[in-house]
């Protein structure tokens, strides 16, 4: 390591923002390009390089650089990119698994959309009046429970109970449609 690199590293360890900024400015662009060659995504490459610099600054008191700082940064970015690729692979496997699981669970109704809507309207019509009113405000007017409670002068707990009751009744009424 050159004496200039040693001085810069010591300055960063001691919290010298200007020294850190100088290293950042001189290396950021080339590190982003390097990360891009690995990740093939410029946004992810920039995020990775920024994360490396952030980590260096946050843990600067434990910083141990034995060779030149530029080599250290490139090696650190490389390792972070490899971790990103591994994480990406795991995430893609998980998402793929989730899609397969979800598609296996999805039941397609044997009714047409118009018929389905008619069944739903009929089922909602069978709800007790107060329960139906709360349910319609919640689902069709998209009001929050607190807004419904205020409008109807009832407690939020009552709103929750009425919506829960409505959903239970609707599930029961509509279960035969989705068989």
C-alpha positions in Angstrom: 0.0 0.0 0.0 1.3 3.4 -0.9 1.8 6.1 1.7 -1.0 8.1 0.0 -3.4 5.2 0.3 -2.3 4.8 4.0 -3.0 8.5 4.6 -6.4 8.3 2.9 -7.4 5.1 4.9 -6.3 6.7 8.2 -8.2 9.8 7.4 -11.4 7.8 6.6 -10.9 5.8 9.8 -10.7 9.1 11.7 -14.0 10.3 10.1 -12.6 12.7 7.5 -15.6 13.2 5.2 -13.5 15.0 2.6 -11.1 12.1 2.2 -14.1 9.7 2.0 -15.7 11.9 -0.6 -12.5 12.1 -2.6 -12.4 8.2 -2.8 -16.1 8.1 -3.6 -15.8 10.6 -6.4 -12.8 9.0 -7.9 -14.1 5.4 -7.8 -17.9 5.5 -7.9 -18.3 5.6 -11.7 -15.9 2.8 -12.5 -17.3 0.6 -9.6 -20.8 1.1 -11.0 -19.6 0.0 -14.4 -17.9 -3.0 -12.9 -20.9 -4.0 -10.9 -23.1 -3.6 -14.0 -20.9 -6.2 -15.9 -21.7 -8.7 -13.2 -25.4 -7.8 -12.4 -26.6 -6.7 -15.8 -28.8 -4.1 -14.1 -27.6 -0.5 -13.7 -30.0 0.4 -10.9 -29.0 -2.7 -8.9 -25.3 -2.0 -9.7 -25.6 1.6 -8.4 -27.4 0.4 -5.3 -24.7 -2.2 -4.6 -21.9 0.3 -5.0 -23.7 2.8 -2.7 -24.3 0.0 -0.2 -20.5 -0.8 -0.2 -19.6 2.8 0.4 -22.2 3.2 3.2 -20.9 0.0 4.9 -17.3 1.3 4.7 -18.3 4.6 6.2 -20.5 3.1 8.9 -17.8 0.6 10.0 -14.8 2.8 9.2 -13.3 2.4 12.7 -12.8 -1.3 12.0 -11.5 -0.7 8.4 -8.5 -2.9 7.5 -7.1 -2.3 4.1 -3.8 -4.0 3.4 -3.4 -3.2 -0.3 -4.4 -0.1 -2.3 -7.9 1.2 -1.6 -9.0 0.9 -5.2 -8.3 -2.8 -5.2 -10.1 -3.2 -1.9 -13.2 -1.4 -3.3 -13.3 -3.5 -6.4 -13.0 -6.8 -4.4 -15.7 -5.6 -2.0 -18.0 -4.7 -4.8 -17.3 -8.0 -6.5 -18.2 -9.9 -3.3 -21.4 -7.8 -2.8 -22.4 -8.5 -6.4 -22.0 -12.2 -6.0 -24.1 -12.1 -2.9 -26.7 -10.1 -4.9 -26.7 -12.8 -7.6 -27.2 -15.5 -5.0 -30.0 -13.6 -3.4 -31.6 -13.0 -6.8 -31.5 -16.8 -7.5 -33.1 -17.6 -4.1 -35.7 -15.0 -4.6 -36.6 -16.2 -8.1 -36.9 -19.8 -6.8 -39.1 -18.6 -4.0 -41.3 -16.6 -6.4 -41.5 -19.5 -8.8 -42.5 -21.8 -6.0 -45.1 -19.3 -4.8 -46.6 -19.0 -8.3 -46.8 -22.8 -8.6 -48.4 -23.1 -5.2 -50.9 -20.3 -5.9 -51.9 -21.6 -9.3 -52.5 -25.0 -7.8 -54.8 -23.5 -5.2 -56.8 -21.3 -7.6 -60.2 -22.7 -8.3 -61.9 -21.4 -11.4 -65.6 -20.9 -10.9 -67.9 -22.8 -13.3 -70.0 -19.6 -13.7 -69.7 -16.6 -16.0 -68.8 -13.2 -14.5 -72.3 -11.8 -14.9 -73.8 -14.9 -13.2 -71.2 -14.6 -10.4 -72.0 -11.0 -9.8 -75.7 -11.9 -9.6 -75.0 -14.6 -7.1 -72.9 -12.2 -5.0 -75.7 -9.5 -5.1 -78.2 -12.1 -4.0 -76.0 -13.3 -1.2 -75.4 -9.7 0.0 -79.2 -9.1 -0.1 -79.6 -12.0 2.4 -77.4 -10.3 5.0 -79.2 -8.7 8.0 -79.8 -5.0 7.2 -77.3 -3.6 9.7 -74.6 -6.1 8.7 -75.3 -5.5 5.0 -75.0 -1.7 5.5 -71.6 -2.0 7.3 -70.3 -4.5 4.7 -71.3 -2.3 1.7 -69.6 0.7 3.3 -66.5 -1.3 3.8 -66.2 -3.1 0.5 -68.0 -1.0 -2.0 -67.5 2.5 -0.7 -64.0 1.5 0.6 -64.4 3.3 3.9 -62.1 2.5 6.7 -63.6 0.9 9.8 -63.1 4.1 11.8 -65.0 6.1 9.1 -67.8 3.6 9.1 -68.0 3.7 12.9 -68.2 7.5 12.9 -70.8 7.6 10.1 -73.0 5.0 11.8 -72.3 6.1 15.3 -71.1 2.7 16.4 -67.8 1.4 17.7 -64.9 0.2 15.5 -65.2 -3.1 17.2 -68.8 -3.4 16.1 -67.8 -2.6 12.5 -65.1 -5.4 12.7 -67.7 -7.8 14.0 -70.3 -6.9 11.4 -67.8 -7.2 8.5 -66.6 -10.6 9.9 -70.1 -11.8 10.2 -70.9 -10.7 6.7 -67.9 -12.5 5.2 -68.8 -15.6 7.1 -72.4 -15.6 5.8 -71.2 -14.7 2.2 -68.7 -17.6 2.2 -71.4 -19.9 3.3 -73.9 -18.6 0.7 -71.3 -18.7 -2.2 -69.4 -21.9 -1.4 -71.4 -24.0 -3.8 -70.7 -21.7 -6.7 -67.0 -22.4 -6.6 -67.2 -26.2 -6.4 
